[in-house]
Amino acid sequence: MTREILRVGAPSLSRVAAKVDDVNDSAVRRDAADLRAALTAFREAHGFGRAIAAPQIDIDRRMIALAVPGWPEVIVNPEIVWTSDERVTLWDDCMCFPETLVRVARYASISVRCIDLSGEVLMKAKLPLAEAELLQHEIDHLDGKLSFDRAVGENAVVPRSVFEADRATFARQVDYFPQP
């Protein structure tokens, strides 16, 4: 079953997600399958999306589905256990508001501890910037935060149509600007 991705303003997006106690629970497995399906459907419809947190489809669990090489399809109970001193600004987009970008500041690198659906504990240390910013965004969702809560600077919220029309100008306004 593919669940709809919630839009900004949905009350569940501002709640802290519940810890998963048993990855073998049948309800957890169903929710993980729904999470993977939602990520796949979004990627097919919009052409972007590397990850999705369970609260984005109204699942109250600390789970993230990923489409990132070297990562499991779903991680459970992720926690940031180290942050770099360096921070960078970037334009953040989100499935909950795909028509908008928000300038945010994030740590340049983090280390994350989580478990996969087999119950194995994983430690991903000193992540490269692209993965670090992604995981920070998704873990924010698990903690009831959106990019708007992290907005920095003037004119930090931009319609995607305006952004796409002048990418070079917006690239100069941040430290990190990945190519499409």
C-alpha positions in Angstrom: 0.0 0.0 0.0 1.3 3.4 -0.9 0.5 6.1 1.7 0.2 9.7 0.8 3.1 12.0 1.9 1.8 14.6 4.3 2.0 18.3 3.5 3.3 21.0 5.7 0.9 21.8 8.5 -0.1 18.1 9.2 0.0 17.8 13.0 1.9 14.5 13.0 4.9 16.3 11.3 5.5 18.2 14.5 5.5 15.2 16.8 8.5 13.2 18.0 8.3 9.7 16.6 8.3 6.7 18.9 11.3 4.4 19.3 10.9 1.0 17.6 11.3 -1.8 20.2 11.1 -4.9 17.9 12.1 -4.8 14.3 10.5 -8.3 13.8 7.1 -7.1 14.9 4.7 -7.6 11.9 3.3 -4.0 12.2 6.9 -2.6 12.0 7.5 -4.8 8.9 4.3 -3.5 7.3 5.2 0.1 8.1 8.7 -0.4 6.7 7.2 -1.8 3.4 4.9 1.2 3.2 7.8 3.5 3.8 9.8 1.9 1.0 6.8 2.1 -1.3 6.2 5.8 -0.6 9.8 6.6 -1.4 9.7 4.7 -4.6 6.4 6.3 -5.7 7.7 9.8 -4.9 10.9 9.2 -6.8 9.0 8.0 -9.8 6.6 11.0 -9.7 9.0 13.8 -9.0 12.5 12.6 -10.1 14.1 13.3 -6.8 14.1 11.9 -3.2 16.9 10.0 -1.5 15.1 9.2 1.7 11.8 9.5 3.6 11.1 9.4 7.3 8.1 7.5 8.7 6.3 10.6 10.1 6.1 12.0 6.5 3.5 9.3 5.8 1.9 9.4 9.2 3.7 6.5 10.8 4.7 7.2 14.3 8.0 5.2 14.3 11.7 6.2 14.2 12.3 4.7 10.8 13.8 6.1 7.6 13.7 4.5 4.1 16.8 5.2 2.0 17.7 5.1 -1.7 21.4 5.6 -1.0 24.2 3.2 -2.0 25.9 1.5 0.9 22.9 1.9 3.2 20.1 -0.5 4.1 16.7 0.2 2.5 15.3 1.0 6.0 17.1 2.1 9.1 15.5 2.1 12.6 16.1 4.3 15.6 18.9 6.4 14.0 20.8 8.8 16.3 23.5 11.3 15.7 26.4 10.4 17.9 29.0 12.9 16.7 28.9 16.2 14.8 31.7 18.1 13.1 32.7 21.5 14.2 32.2 22.8 10.7 28.7 23.8 9.5 27.5 24.6 6.0 24.6 26.3 4.4 22.5 24.6 1.7 19.2 24.8 0.0 17.0 22.0 1.5 14.0 20.5 -0.3 11.5 18.1 1.2 8.7 15.8 0.0 6.3 17.5 2.3 6.7 20.8 0.4 8.2 19.8 -3.0 7.5 23.2 -4.5 9.7 25.1 -2.0 13.3 25.3 -1.0 14.7 26.5 2.4 18.2 27.7 3.1 19.4 25.9 6.2 22.7 25.3 8.1 23.7 21.8 8.8 26.8 20.0 10.2 29.3 19.2 7.4 29.7 15.7 8.8 28.0 13.5 11.4 28.2 10.0 12.7 25.0 7.9 12.9 24.2 4.8 14.9 21.1 2.9 13.9 19.8 -0.7 13.4 18.6 -2.3 10.2 15.6 -4.6 9.8 17.6 -7.7 10.7 18.4 -6.1 14.0 22.0 -5.5 13.3 23.5 -2.3 14.9 25.2 -0.1 12.3 27.6 2.7 12.8 28.2 5.1 9.9 31.1 7.3 11.0 32.1 10.8 9.7 29.7 10.8 6.8 30.5 12.8 3.6 28.5 16.0 3.3 25.8 14.7 0.9 24.9 11.8 3.3 25.3 14.0 6.4 22.9 16.6 5.3 20.4 14.0 4.2 20.4 12.1 7.5 20.2 15.4 9.5 17.1 16.3 7.5 15.4 12.9 8.0 16.3 12.7 11.7 14.8 16.2 12.1 11.5 14.7 10.8 11.8 12.0 13.5 12.2 14.8 16.0 9.2 16.8 14.7 11.3 19.4 12.9 11.0 20.7 9.4 13.5 22.7 7.3 11.5 25.9 8.1 12.5 25.4 11.8 16.2 25.5 10.6 15.9 28.4 8.1 18.8 30.8 8.1 19.3 34.3 6.7 17.0 36.7 4.8 14.8 35.3 2.1 15.5 31.8 3.2 12.3 30.3 1.7 12.1 30.2 -2.1 9.5 28.8 -4.5 11.1 26.0 -6.6 10.0 27.7 -9.8 12.0 30.9 -8.8 15.0 28.8 -7.7 15.1 26.7 -10.9 14.9 29.9 -13.0 18.1 31.3 -11.5 20.0 28.4 -10.0 23.4 30.2 -10.4 22.3 33.1 -8.1 21.0 30.7 -5.5 24.1 28.6 -5.7 26.2 31.6 -4.7 24.1 32.1 -1.5 25.2 28.8 0.1 28.3 26.9 0.9 27.1 23.6 -0.5 25.2 23.2 -3.8 25.1 19.7 -5.3 24.6 19.4 -9.0 21.2 18.0 -10.1 
